[in-house]
Amino acid sequence: MKTVRLTMAQALVRFLMAQRTMIDGRQVPLFPGVFAIFGHGNVTCLSEALEVVKDEFPTWRGQNEQSMALAAVGFAKAKKRRQIMVATSSIGPGALNMVTAAGVAHTNRLPILILSGDTYASRAPDPVLQQVEHFGDPTLTVNDAFKAVTRYWDRIVRPEQILQSLPQAVAVMLDPAECGPVFLGLAQDAQGEGFDYPVRFFDEVVHEPPRPRPDTRRIEAAIDLLRRAERPLIVAGGGVRYSGAEQALAEFAAKHRIPVAETIAGRSVLTHEDPANVGPIGGLGSTSANTLAAEADVILAIGSRMQDFTTGSWSLFAADARLIGVNAARFDAHKHMSLPVVGDALACIEDLDAGLAGWRAPAAWMERGRKVYAAWNDFIDERIRPTNAAVGSYAQVVGAVNRLCGDHDLALTAAGGMPGELCMNWRARAPDTFDCEFGFSCMGYEVAGGWGAKMADPDREVVVMVGDGSYMMLNSDIYSSVLTGHKLIVVVCDNGGFAVIDRLQRNTGVPSFNNLLEDCKTAGPVPALDFARHAEAMGAIGITVGAMGEFDDAFRRAQAADRTTLIHVKVEPRDWTEGNGAWWECGTPEVSERETVRAARKAFEEAKTKQRLGV
C-alpha cells in the first residue's frame, strides 16, 4: 500500500480538499474554505497546514469565534446544505465561543465542521494554558460542551484516528436526516505528529446528496388519507428548500388543489403570488394560514420539524385533524402521532403525486384559501403603506425594503421583533430569498449570517434586518465584510432596547422592566446610540434616516455603494403587526398579587384547553 507521511493537521486539510460535490451540474469543493481565529491550540500545526494551500483552500479571518461559526451557518443555509464551511479556533474560551453557533446549526439541521484545539493527549505539560481541570475526570475538557449541540463529536488524540473519523463526519453532514454540526477536538500534540497515511485516503471523492425514497406502504397510507380529505393543507418547511423541491411543491399543490402554508424556515419556497400560497403559518404567521389550519381535516407537513411557533404550541389544528409527517428525519416524521412518511421531500412529493393521479381537493376549499389570503394581504397593504412620519413602524421599514429590493435579493434576520415583522410583511418575488433564523432564535446571527450568505452568493444583495438589541450583541462582522469585500446592506431598526420581550412581558401582565433602555437601571439619562458612526468606524458607510420619508433614498444609496452600508432608522417600539389568531405557550405566573398577571393566567389556562397533547 502506497503511503505518504504527513502531520495529522496536514492530512486533515488534504482530505477536506479532496471532497467534492455537485451543484447545478457543476463539480465544486464540498468544503470551499475555512473561517479561522488562531491561538496556541491551532496556530502552530493547523495554520501551518492551511497556509500552504491558502490560494486553493482560502482561510477567512473572523473577529469573534461565535460570529465566524454563525457565518458558516448562514453560508450553509444559502447553499441549501450543498457546501460546508469549516470553523476553527484555539482551545478554551475560543472553542466555547462556538457552542452557541453549534446550537444554531443543530436546531436548524445545518452542516458546519468545527475544529477546535484540545489539551495534550500525552498530558505531559498539564495543566496547559486555558485548560479547565476536572479533579475527578482528567479526560474532560471544555470541548465536551459541544456534545449537546452536535450530531457527531470526536476527540482526535492519535494521528491515525482521522482515517476513521473524517469519513464519518462527512457522511453525517451530508445525510438529509442526520444533517447538522460536526465537532472534532484536535489534541495539540497529535496535530503535529507524523503518520504514514494511505495515499488513497486522499483520493478525490464526488458526493451527491442522497434522496431516500419513502416506504411504499407509508406512501399508500398517506395517499388514502389525502384522497378522503375534504380540507387538506400543506405545511411547507425548510426541508422543501434543502431538497430542492420548490417547483415540485408548487406544481403538486396546483394540480391537486391543496393550499400551502409556509413555516418560518419554509418562507419563500413559494412566491407570494403563487396561487396555492395562503401565507405564513403560526405565531409569526398570517390569519389566512392560521384560519385554514384550524379548519383543515388533513395536515400534510413536508420538511418541517413542527416547532411551537409553527403549530401555535399545538393549538392551531383541530383536535380530530389527521397529520401526515413527510420528513427525511424519522424523529420529525413521527411527531404528534403523525402518519410518518420518511424520505426526501422531493422524492415523497413525486410519489404522492403519482398516487393521487386524477384526484383534486374540492374547489371550494382552495377558493376559501384564496379569499382569506386576499383579506390578509389587504391588511398587510395597510401595514406597509409608505409614510412620511418622523418615526415609522417595523412593517413600514420592511415594506420599503421589500419594494426596493431586486427580485432575487436575500432578506435575512433572526431574533427579536424582526422575525415576526418580516415573516408577516415580506412578499417573496422569487424562491429562496428569505432567511429567518428562528429555530434557535439567536441574537447576533444577523450580521454574521449575512456575511456568510453573501460569501455563498456574491451576485445578489444580502439585506440584513436587525434590531438595535441584536446589533449591540454581535456586530463585528461588519468589519469582516469590509475586510473581505463581501458587501452587505444592514438595516438597524432602533426601538430602544429589547422591545419584543417588553411586549411579551407586558402581555403576561408584568410591568415594563429591564428590557427597553428607558426601563432599565441607569446612572442617568440613557446615552444615544449612533449606529451609523459605529459602522463607519469599522470601515463601512453609515446613513442615519431622520424620518421615514428619507428611507427610500438612503436604501438606494446603499444599493449603489461599493461596500457594506448600514442604515440606522428609528421605529416605534410598540407598533407591531398583531392579531393573526395564533397562541404561543409561555410560562405565566399561577400566583400573583397583580390583577394583570391573574388575568393573563386565566387567558393562558383557557388557551391550554385547545392544545393537542401529542395526539
N, C-alpha and C positions, 0 to 999 in steps of 0.2 A: 504493500500500500504506500503510495507516494504521500509524503508529509512535508509540511513547511513549519519552521519554528517561528513562533510569534509570541508576544506577550498576550495575556488574556484580553487586555484592553484593545490591542491591535486586532486580534481575532474577532472580537465582538463587532468592531467597526467594519471590518471586511465582510462579515456575514450580513450585517444590515444593508450594506451597499449592494450585495448580490441579490437582494429580494426585489422583485419587480411586480407590477400589477397592470391590469388593462383598464383604461378609461376611454370610453367612446372609440374603441377600436385601436387605440394607441397604447404602446407599451411605455410605462413611466416608472420611476422609482417608487417602491412601496413606502420607503422612508426618505422623503425628499430633503430632510435637514434636521438640525438639532438646535433647540434652544438651550443655552448654557450660561450658568454663572459658576465660575470655577473657584474652588477653595482647596485647602490642603488635601481634602478627601478625593478629589478627582482631577486636580490640575497637573500632577506630576506624571501620571500614566495615561489617563483617558484623553487629556488635552494633547498629549504627545501624539497619540494615535489619530486624533481628529485634525490636528494642524497639517499633517502630511497630505490629507485629502480635502483640504478646505475648499478647493475650486470645484471638485465634483460633488462633495457632500458638505454643503455650507453649514457653518455654525453661526447662529444668531445670538447676539448678546442681549440678555434681558436685564431689567433693572431690579426685579424682585422675583424670587423663585415662584411664588404663588402666581403672579401675573403671567410669567412666561409659560407656565404649565396651563393656565387658562387660555392663553393664546393658542396653544396646541389643541385645546378642546374646540375653540372656535374654528380652527383650521379643519379639524376632522369633521365637524358638522357641515361646514361649507363644501367639503369634498365628499359628502354623503358616505363617510367611513371608507372610502376607496383608497385614501392615502393617510399615513400616520406620521405625526411628528414625534420626535424624541425630546425629552426634557431631562437635563442632568444638573445635579447640584453636588456640593460637598456633603459632609456628614452633619449631624446635629441640627441647629436651627435652620440651615438652608434646606435640609431634607424635610423637616416638619412644615416648613412654609408651603410645601407642595401637597400636603394632605388635603387641604380644602379643595384644591383643583382636582385631585383624585376623586373626591366625593362628587364633584360636579360631573365628571366623566362617568363615574359608576352609575349615578342616578339617571343620567341621560343615555346610557348604553352607548358610550362613545369611546373609541380606542385612543390611547396615548401610552407611550412607552416611557416610564420613569426610571432613570438610572441614578442612583444615589451612592455616594461613598459610604463605607461602613467601617467599623472598627477592624483591627488586625486579626486575621484568622489565627495567627500564632499566639496572640495575647502577650507577646514578649514586652512591648512598651506600655502596656496598660497601667493606669488609665490614660488614654490619649486625649488630646485636645478635643473638646466638645462631646466627649463620651459621657453619657448618663449611666452611672453604675447602679445595678440592681444587686443588692447584697446577697440575695438567695438564688439568683439566676444570672451567671455571668454571660450567658448566651443572648440575653435580652438587650436590644438596643432601641433607640428611638424609631428605627425603621420598622419595628414590629407594629407601630401605629398604623401603617399602611394596610395591614391585613383586613381591617374593617371596611376599606374603601377601594379594594382592588379585586379583579377577577382572577388574577394569577399573581402569586408572590413567591419570590425565591431569594435566598441569600447565597451568593457565589463566594465560596471560601477556597476553592481549588480551581485552577485554570481550565481543567478538562470538563468541569461541570456545565459550561455553556454549550457543550455538544448536545446535551440532553435538554437543557432549559430553554435555549433560544428558539428552537423549532416549536416547542410547546407554547411559548409566549406568542409567537406569530399566529399560531393556529387559533388561540383564544381571541386575539384581536380581530381576526377575520371571520370568526364564527358568528353568523347573524343572531344566534340565540344567546351565546355567552359573551358577546362583544362588550368590551369595557377596558378599563385601565389595567396595565401590567406594571408591576414593580420588581426591579432587580436591585438588591443591595450588593454592592461590589466591595468586598474586603480590600483594604488599601494595599496590603502586601500581595494579595492574589492578583490584583490588577497588573502588577509589573512582572509577575513570574512568567517565564517562558515555558512553552509546551509544544510538542511536535504534533500539530493538528493535521488531520487528513485533508488533503487538498480538495477532495470532492465536497467537503463541508462548505466550501466557498463557491461551489458551482451556482451559476445564475438560476434562479427559480422564478417562474412567472405564475403569480397567483391570480385566480379568478374567483370572486366571491361565490360560494355555493348557493344554490337555490333549492333547499329541501322541499320536496313535494309533500303534501298532506296525505294522511291515511285515507284510502278510498272510502272506507265505511264512515269516517267522520264527515267527509265532504258530502256523501249521500244523505247523512242525517241533517246536515245544515241545509242542503237543497230542499229536503222535505219540509223542514221548518219554515223556510222562506216561501215556498210555494203555498203554504197555508196562511201566510201572513196577509193581513189587510192593511197594516200601517207599519211597514218596515222602515228602519232608519239606520243609515251607515254612520258610524263614528270613526272618522279617519285620523289616525295618529301619525307620529313621526316615522313609524315603520314603513308607511307607504312611501315616504321620501327615500329612505335608505334602500328600499327595494327597487327604486326607480319605477314605481308603479303608478305615477301620477296620471299619465294619459290613459292607462288601462282602467283606472278607477273612474275617471270621467266618462269613458265610453260605457263601462259596465252600469254606472248609475243612470245614464241617459237611456240606455237600451231597456233596462228593467224598471224604470220609473221609481227609483229609490232616492229619496232626499239624502244629502250628505252634510253632516255637521263636522266641523274640524276641531280637534283638540288644540291646545296651545302649541304643542310640538308639531302638530299637523297643519298649522296655519300656512296657507299658500300652496298646499298640494293641489288645490283647485284655484282658479282665478275667481275674483269677486263676482264676475258676471256669468260664471258657469251656470247653466240652467238648473243643475241639480244642487247647487250650493245654497244652504239655508243658514249659513253663518257659523261663527264660533260657538262652542257649547260650554256650559258650566259656569263656574263662579266668575270667570273673566269673559263670559260669552254673551250671546245675544238672546233677546226674548224669543226670537223666532226659533232658534235651535232648541232652546230650553222648553218651549211650548211643545214642539214636536216630540222631544224626549219624553215628556210626561204622557203623551197620547199614544206613543208607539207601542205595538204589541210584540215586535221582534227588534232587538238591537244587534246589529252586525258591527262589532268593534274590530277594526282592522289596524293592526300595528300600534295599539295603544296599551299602555300599562294601567290605564283607568285610575289615575290618581284622583285625590279628593276634589281638586279644582275642576276636573272633567265631569265627575259624577255628582257634583253638589253634595259631597260627603255621602254619596249613595242615596240621596233623597230625590234625585231628578226623575228616575224611572218609575213607572207604575209597578206596584208590588207583584202583579201577575205577568209582567213583561218577561219574555224569554231572551236570554243573551247568547250570542254566538261569539266566542273569542278566537279570532284569527290572529295568530302571532307566531313568530319564529321561536319564541321562548315558551317552553311548556309552562313555566311558572305563571306567566302573564295570561296565557290562553285559558287556564283553569280558574281564574278568579271569579268569585261570587257565583259558583256553580254554573258557569257558562258551559255551553256545549263547546268543548275545546277542538279547534282545528289548528294543529301545529304544523307550520310550514311558512315558507317565504310568501310575503304578501302578494307579489305579482303571480306566483305560481297558484296560490289559492284563488285569486280573482279569476284567473283563466279557467280553473277547474269549476268554480261556481258558475261562471258564465256559460260554460258548455252544458252543465247540468240543468241550467234554468232556461234553456232554449225554448222560445215561444211563450215564456211566462213574463208578465209585467204586473207590477203593483197597480191597484186601482188609480185611474187618472185623477180622481177627486183628491186622493192623498197627496199627490205631487202638486196639485193646484193649491191645496191647503198650505203646503210648504212655501210656494211662491207668494201667496197672499201675506203670510206672517213675515216673510223675509222682506217684502216690499214695505210693510209697516215699520220694520226695524230700520231699514235704510232711510225712510223718511225722518225717523227720529235722529239718526246719525247725521243726516244732512243739516239739521238744526244745530247739532253739537259742534260740527266742524266749520260752520259758516264763517267766512273771514270777518275780522273785526279790526277796528282802529283803536280799540280800548288801550289804555295805558298798560294794563296788566290783563293778559288773556288767560284762557283755560288750557289745561293739558291737551284737551281734544282739539282746540283751535291750532295749537302748535303741530300736533300730529297731522291734522288735515292739511296744513300748509306744506309740510314736508312731503306728504303723500302726493299732493297736487304738483309739486315742483320736481320731484324725482323722476329719473328715467324709468322706463318700464321694468328693466332688469336690475336696477339698483337694489341693494340689500338694506333693509331696516333691521337694526339689531338692538336688543335691550335685555334686561334681566330683572333684578329685584326692585322692590318699592312700588310706587304708583304707576310707573310707566308700562309694566306688562298689561295691566287692565286697560289702560287708555289706548295702547297700541293694538291689543287683540280685538278690542271692540270697534275702534275707529279706523283702522288701517284697511285699505282696499287694494288687494293684490292684483296687479295687471298682468303678471306672469308668474308661473310656478316657481317655488323655491326662492322667494325674495323676502323671506321673513325669518328672523331668528330671535326667539324669546326664550332665554334660558330660565325656565321656571320649574324644572324638575327639582333642582337644589335651591332655587331662588337665591342665587349667590350674588350679593352685593360686591361689586368690583369686577364682575365678569365683563362688563360692558366695553370699556376701552381696550382691555387686554384681548377679549374675544374678537373685537373689531379688527385689531392688528392681525390676528391670526386669519380671520376671514378675508381680509384684503390680501394677505400673502397667498391665500388659496386661489383668489381670482382677482388679479390686479386690474382687470379691464372694466370693472364696474365700480361705481361709487359705493362705499360702505358708510351708511349713516348711523352713527351711534347715538341712541337716545338715552340719556341718563339723568337721573335726579341729582340734586346737589349732595344728598347724603351718600349715595354710592360713589359719586365722583371723589368726595373727600376721603373715602376709604382706600381707593386704589386708582391712581391716575397717571403713574409714571410711564406707562407705555405710550402716552402722547409723545414723550421724548424718544422712545423706541421707534415709533412710526416715522418721526422726522429723521432719526439717525439712519434708518434702513430704506427710506424713500417710499414707504407704503402709506400713501395719503388717506386720511380719514376726514369725515365731517362729523364733528362731535357737537351735539346739541344738548346743552346743560339746561334743564328746566329747574329753575331755582324756586323751591317752595318753602325755604326757610327751615329745613330740617328733615326729619323723618315723618312726613305728613301722612303717608298712607297708614303707618302704625298709630299715629294720632287718631286717625279716623276709626281704626279698629278699637282702640282704647275707648273712645267716646261711644262707639256703637254698643259696647258692653256695659255702659253706664258709668265708666270711670272718668273723672275729670282729666283734661289735658295735663300731662305730666311727663317732663323729661324727654319729649320727642321733638316738638318744634323748638327751635333755638330760643324763642321768646318764653318758653315754659320750662327751661332747664336752669339749674343753679349756675349763676354767673357772678363775676366780680364787679359787674357794672353793665352799661349798655352793650348790647350784642354787636361785636365788630362786623362791619360789612365785608363780604367776600367778593373779590373781583376775579372771577374765573377767567375772564379774557386775558388779563395781565398775567395771571398764573400760567396760562398756556403759552403766552409769549415768552415767558422766562424759560420754557422748555424748547424754544425754537419754532413753535407753531404760530399761526396767525390767530389773533384774538379779536372777536367782534362782540360788542355789547349792544343789545337791542333795547332801545329806550321805550318803545311802545310797539304793539303788535303790528301797526301799520308799517313798521320798518323791517319786519321779519323777512318778507319775500326778497327784498333787495339784499339783505345780509346772506340769505341762503344762496342766492345766485352768485354772490361774491365768493362764497365758499366753494361752489361748484367750479368756478373759474380759477381758483387758486392753484398754485403749483405744489402745495404741501398741506399737511394737516391743518385744519382750521376749526377753531372752537367758537360756537355761537352761544353767548350767555343771554338767556331770556327768563325774565321773572314770570311766574304763573300763580294764579290764585290757589292757595294751599287747600281749599275746601270746595273747589268746584270740580266734582267728579262725575264721570259717566256712570250712572247707577240705575237700578230698577230693572234688572234683567230677570228677576224671579228666582234666582238660584240662592241656595243656602250653603254656608260653609260652617262646619262644626269647629268651634274654637272654644276652649275652656272658659266657662263663665262661673263666677263665684256662686256657690249654693247658699252661702250665708253672708249677709252684708247689712250694715246699718243704712246704706244708701238706697233710697227708693228706686233710683235709676238703675242700679245694679239688680235689684229684685225684679224689676220689670224686664230687664234683659234676660234674666234667668228663666222667667216664665216663658218668654218667646223661645228661648233655647229648648226648653222641655217640650214645647208644642212642636217644634221642628223635628225633634228626635223621633216623634211618633211616625214620621213619614219615611224613616230611614230603612233601607233594605239591609238586613243583618246577615249578609253572606248567602242569601238565597235568591 
